């Protein structure tokens, strides 16, 4: 069974992390929330990563850290599985804090997805590469979204006339 470890930089990221958990659960993907800081508890972070890496089950990591997002780079540099950075947006910095998720050193390559549900979907699509049942659940979700757009279009067309 596949797993998505969601590693948050602090407990303040819990709401963002829970949104990812909910979206993954909707697709039937197991996840675990953890707190480990690349700035304040790097030994703990590396220990958590070592535990996950020792487990051979397929996984995709999602990191949730704002401000100075060292977490995503440190996780990516220390694991073999894909990493998705999903930093929470903060009005406090006018979006400038997102740059720390976008510009990382060479040979460090986490994907960056800003919306929690979209990060969950990307993780599910990655895991679905080797899981036909999950691939079907992703396809069903996409079909539902397409059907809703067509229904919305019909409503708008009926109103606009």
Residue frames as qw, qx, qy, qz and C-alpha x, y, z in Angstrom:
[[0.000, 0.888, 0.460, 0.000, 0.00, 0.00, 0.00],
 [0.400, 0.497, -0.010, 0.770, 1.27, 3.47, -0.90],
 [0.410, -0.703, -0.393, 0.429, 1.79, 6.27, 1.62],
 [0.257, 0.732, 0.043, 0.629, 2.08, 10.04, 1.51],
 [0.514, -0.455, -0.385, 0.617, 4.04, 11.36, 4.47],
 [0.074, 0.869, 0.183, 0.454, 3.10, 15.01, 4.96],
 [0.618, -0.252, -0.310, 0.677, 5.88, 16.77, 6.82],
 [0.046, -0.934, -0.224, -0.275, 5.04, 20.15, 8.26],
 [0.408, 0.468, -0.359, 0.697, 7.58, 22.67, 9.49],
 [0.066, -0.105, 0.593, -0.795, 5.50, 23.47, 12.56],
 [0.098, 0.440, 0.861, -0.237, 2.14, 22.80, 14.17],
 [0.217, 0.551, 0.103, -0.799, 0.98, 26.14, 12.70],
 [0.263, 0.280, -0.668, -0.637, 0.83, 24.35, 9.34],
 [0.288, 0.112, 0.925, -0.220, -1.73, 21.82, 10.62],
 [0.541, 0.556, 0.338, -0.533, -4.77, 23.25, 8.83],
 [0.424, 0.634, -0.487, -0.426, -2.90, 23.20, 5.51],
 [0.011, 0.286, -0.958, -0.025, -1.70, 19.65, 6.20],
 [0.429, 0.253, 0.773, -0.392, -5.18, 18.45, 7.11],
 [0.576, 0.598, -0.017, -0.558, -6.50, 19.78, 3.79],
 [0.334, 0.489, -0.762, -0.262, -4.00, 17.56, 2.00],
 [0.187, -0.051, 0.951, -0.241, -4.97, 14.57, 4.17],
 [0.549, 0.417, 0.477, -0.546, -8.66, 15.09, 3.32],
 [0.562, 0.606, -0.305, -0.472, -8.00, 15.27, -0.41],
 [0.181, 0.377, -0.906, -0.073, -5.83, 12.14, -0.29],
 [0.347, 0.096, 0.847, -0.391, -8.47, 10.28, 1.75],
 [0.621, 0.496, 0.135, -0.591, -11.05, 11.16, -0.92],
 [0.593, 0.540, -0.535, -0.268, -8.83, 9.28, -3.39],
 [0.976, -0.198, -0.052, -0.072, -8.23, 6.38, -0.99],
 [0.611, 0.483, -0.420, 0.465, -4.56, 7.24, -0.41],
 [0.705, -0.583, -0.298, 0.272, -3.06, 6.74, 3.04],
 [0.278, 0.714, -0.209, 0.608, -1.15, 9.62, 4.59],
 [0.645, -0.499, -0.397, 0.421, 0.56, 10.56, 7.83],
 [0.022, 0.935, -0.034, 0.354, 1.08, 14.02, 9.30],
 [0.762, -0.254, -0.226, 0.552, 4.42, 14.78, 10.96],
 [0.033, -0.995, 0.056, -0.069, 6.13, 17.90, 12.31],
 [0.785, -0.244, 0.135, 0.553, 9.86, 18.35, 11.78],
 [0.143, 0.972, -0.033, -0.181, 11.75, 21.56, 11.11],
 [0.797, 0.393, -0.053, 0.455, 14.75, 21.84, 8.81],
 [0.122, 0.744, -0.240, 0.612, 15.78, 24.90, 10.83],
 [0.448, -0.608, 0.364, -0.545, 14.99, 23.95, 14.42],
 [0.769, -0.263, 0.546, -0.205, 15.10, 20.14, 14.56],
 [0.532, 0.561, -0.548, -0.317, 17.17, 18.85, 11.66],
 [0.022, -0.270, 0.953, -0.135, 18.26, 15.70, 13.59],
 [0.515, 0.253, 0.669, -0.472, 14.60, 14.85, 14.22],
 [0.626, 0.585, -0.107, -0.505, 13.77, 15.50, 10.56],
 [0.357, 0.506, -0.766, -0.173, 16.55, 13.21, 9.35],
 [0.227, -0.082, 0.924, -0.297, 15.45, 10.52, 11.80],
 [0.620, 0.411, 0.407, -0.530, 11.85, 10.72, 10.54],
 [0.578, 0.614, -0.367, -0.393, 13.07, 10.51, 6.93],
 [0.093, 0.397, -0.913, 0.006, 15.31, 7.53, 7.72],
 [0.452, 0.119, 0.791, -0.394, 12.32, 5.68, 9.17],
 [0.672, 0.557, 0.159, -0.461, 10.24, 6.31, 6.05],
 [0.425, 0.651, -0.572, -0.261, 13.10, 5.49, 3.70],
 [0.174, -0.284, 0.935, -0.119, 13.67, 2.14, 5.46],
 [0.597, 0.332, 0.634, -0.362, 10.12, 1.15, 4.53],
 [0.260, -0.065, 0.718, 0.643, 9.99, -0.12, 0.91],
 [0.312, 0.667, 0.669, -0.103, 6.35, 0.81, 0.29],
 [0.318, 0.495, 0.329, 0.739, 5.79, 3.34, -2.51],
 [0.226, -0.750, -0.398, 0.478, 5.58, 6.89, -1.24],
 [0.280, 0.624, 0.151, 0.713, 5.49, 10.52, -2.25],
 [0.358, -0.404, -0.444, 0.715, 6.42, 13.12, 0.33],
 [0.037, 0.820, 0.299, 0.486, 4.54, 16.40, 0.70],
 [0.439, -0.172, -0.371, 0.800, 6.22, 19.20, 2.63],
 [0.121, -0.867, -0.389, -0.287, 4.35, 22.09, 4.17],
 [0.525, -0.464, -0.168, 0.694, 6.51, 24.99, 5.24],
 [0.229, 0.930, 0.226, 0.176, 6.24, 28.69, 4.72],
 [0.247, -0.922, 0.218, 0.203, 8.55, 31.65, 5.09],
 [0.130, 0.676, -0.705, -0.173, 12.02, 30.26, 4.49],
 [0.951, 0.047, 0.074, -0.297, 11.25, 26.81, 3.11],
 [0.048, 0.582, -0.812, -0.027, 14.39, 24.82, 3.76],
 [0.686, -0.060, 0.650, -0.321, 12.21, 21.83, 4.65],
 [0.837, 0.486, 0.106, -0.227, 11.39, 20.89, 1.05],
 [0.463, 0.723, -0.512, 0.039, 15.01, 21.02, -0.08],
 [0.233, -0.479, 0.801, -0.273, 16.33, 19.06, 2.89],
 [0.786, 0.100, 0.526, -0.308, 13.65, 16.39, 2.47],
 [0.779, 0.601, -0.079, -0.160, 14.26, 16.12, -1.27],
 [0.283, 0.716, -0.629, 0.108, 18.03, 15.84, -0.79],
 [0.233, -0.371, 0.836, -0.328, 17.61, 12.99, 1.69],
 [0.707, 0.182, 0.603, -0.322, 14.95, 10.74, 0.11],
 [0.248, -0.060, 0.803, 0.539, 14.63, 8.72, -3.08],
 [0.204, 0.619, 0.757, 0.044, 10.91, 9.29, -3.59],
 [0.136, 0.580, 0.282, 0.752, 9.35, 12.38, -5.18],
 [0.211, -0.438, -0.488, 0.725, 8.74, 15.44, -3.00],
 [0.039, 0.702, 0.455, 0.546, 5.98, 17.99, -3.46],
 [0.189, -0.135, -0.373, 0.898, 6.35, 21.33, -1.70],
 [0.157, -0.688, -0.592, -0.389, 2.99, 22.81, -0.76],
 [0.266, -0.045, -0.393, 0.879, 3.81, 25.99, 1.14],
 [0.026, -0.769, -0.611, 0.187, 0.96, 27.85, 2.82],
 [0.257, 0.609, 0.177, 0.729, 0.44, 31.33, 1.41],
 [0.367, -0.574, -0.425, 0.596, 0.91, 34.24, 3.75],
 [0.172, 0.906, 0.260, 0.286, -0.40, 37.75, 3.13],
 [0.521, -0.790, 0.039, 0.320, 2.17, 38.88, 5.66],
 [0.461, -0.413, 0.470, 0.630, 4.95, 38.74, 3.06],
 [0.467, 0.642, -0.096, -0.601, 2.88, 39.50, -0.02],
 [0.936, 0.342, 0.043, -0.075, 3.79, 36.16, -1.57],
 [0.263, 0.792, -0.544, 0.090, 7.54, 36.83, -1.46],
 [0.540, -0.433, 0.697, -0.188, 8.01, 33.89, 0.91],
 [0.914, 0.291, 0.241, -0.148, 7.05, 31.55, -1.95],
 [0.459, 0.768, -0.446, -0.004, 10.38, 32.27, -3.65],
 [0.276, -0.542, 0.775, -0.171, 12.11, 30.07, -1.07],
 [0.768, 0.111, 0.609, -0.164, 10.11, 27.15, -2.47],
 [0.712, 0.688, 0.086, -0.109, 10.76, 28.02, -6.10],
 [0.424, 0.763, -0.453, 0.179, 14.51, 28.67, -6.11],
 [0.849, -0.461, 0.258, 0.010, 16.41, 25.75, -4.64],
 [0.220, -0.644, 0.656, 0.325, 19.99, 24.57, -5.15],
 [0.599, 0.379, -0.600, -0.371, 20.90, 22.39, -8.12],
 [0.405, 0.090, -0.909, 0.051, 20.29, 18.66, -7.70],
 [0.129, 0.275, 0.741, -0.599, 17.34, 19.37, -5.39],
 [0.182, -0.069, -0.575, -0.794, 14.06, 19.06, -7.24],
 [0.185, 0.408, 0.802, -0.395, 10.81, 19.11, -5.31],
 [0.023, 0.543, 0.582, 0.605, 7.73, 20.03, -7.31],
 [0.026, 0.158, 0.394, -0.905, 5.88, 23.09, -6.04],
 [0.216, -0.502, -0.702, -0.456, 2.09, 23.05, -5.87],
 [0.058, -0.251, 0.316, -0.913, 0.34, 25.80, -3.94],
 [0.684, -0.241, -0.056, -0.686, -3.14, 24.36, -3.47],
 [0.430, -0.313, 0.797, -0.285, -3.45, 21.50, -0.94],
 [0.822, 0.276, 0.410, -0.283, -5.99, 19.53, -3.00],
 [0.658, 0.698, -0.269, -0.092, -3.81, 19.88, -6.10],
 [0.013, -0.614, 0.774, -0.153, -0.74, 18.68, -4.19],
 [0.645, -0.068, 0.702, -0.294, -2.74, 15.65, -3.07],
 [0.813, 0.516, 0.134, -0.234, -3.84, 15.00, -6.66],
 [0.423, 0.730, -0.537, -0.009, -0.27, 15.19, -7.95],
 [0.286, -0.425, 0.829, -0.226, 0.88, 12.77, -5.25],
 [0.762, 0.179, 0.543, -0.305, -1.94, 10.40, -6.19],
 [0.721, 0.655, -0.134, -0.183, -1.09, 10.63, -9.90],
 [0.156, 0.665, -0.727, 0.071, 2.55, 9.79, -9.13],
 [0.440, -0.204, 0.830, -0.276, 1.55, 6.79, -7.04],
 [0.782, 0.384, 0.302, -0.388, -0.98, 5.76, -9.70],
 [0.383, 0.646, -0.597, -0.282, 1.85, 5.10, -12.14],
 [0.242, 0.227, -0.942, 0.048, 2.18, 1.67, -10.53],
 [0.214, 0.221, 0.808, -0.502, -1.30, 1.28, -9.02],
 [0.079, -0.265, -0.705, -0.653, -4.10, 0.61, -11.53],
 [0.240, -0.667, -0.700, 0.084, -6.86, 0.92, -8.90],
 [0.223, -0.635, -0.163, 0.721, -5.62, 4.34, -7.85],
 [0.102, -0.079, 0.511, 0.850, -5.33, 5.33, -11.51],
 [0.139, -0.505, -0.769, -0.367, -9.05, 4.50, -11.87],
 [0.270, -0.736, -0.494, 0.376, -9.92, 6.61, -8.81],
 [0.199, -0.435, 0.152, 0.865, -7.96, 9.55, -10.23],
 [0.000, 0.158, 0.682, 0.714, -9.74, 9.12, -13.57],
 [0.194, -0.648, -0.735, -0.056, -13.12, 9.04, -11.81],
 [0.243, -0.675, -0.250, 0.650, -12.29, 12.27, -9.97],
 [0.124, -0.246, 0.396, 0.876, -11.26, 13.93, -13.23],
 [0.073, -0.381, -0.782, -0.488, -14.48, 12.76, -14.90],
 [0.219, -0.724, -0.598, 0.266, -16.52, 14.23, -12.05],
 [0.201, -0.561, 0.020, 0.803, -14.71, 17.56, -12.43],
 [0.049, -0.003, 0.617, 0.785, -15.30, 17.56, -16.20],
 [0.130, -0.551, -0.795, -0.219, -18.99, 16.75, -15.74],
 [0.211, -0.722, -0.413, 0.513, -19.35, 19.62, -13.27],
 [0.137, -0.366, 0.274, 0.879, -17.79, 22.06, -15.76],
 [0.061, -0.235, -0.749, -0.616, -20.21, 20.94, -18.48],
 [0.210, -0.674, -0.704, 0.081, -23.14, 21.30, -16.05],
 [0.219, -0.630, -0.161, 0.727, -21.94, 24.76, -15.02],
 [0.087, -0.117, 0.502, 0.853, -21.64, 25.73, -18.68],
 [0.111, -0.475, -0.794, -0.364, -25.26, 24.65, -19.31],
 [0.233, -0.735, -0.513, 0.377, -26.46, 26.76, -16.39],
 [0.197, -0.508, 0.111, 0.831, -24.50, 29.80, -17.54],
 [0.043, 0.087, 0.665, 0.741, -25.69, 29.42, -21.13],
 [0.151, -0.613, -0.763, -0.141, -29.28, 29.20, -19.93],
 [0.248, -0.739, -0.328, 0.533, -28.92, 32.33, -17.81],
 [0.246, -0.364, 0.299, 0.847, -27.07, 34.33, -20.46],
 [0.114, 0.316, 0.733, 0.592, -29.81, 33.96, -23.09]]
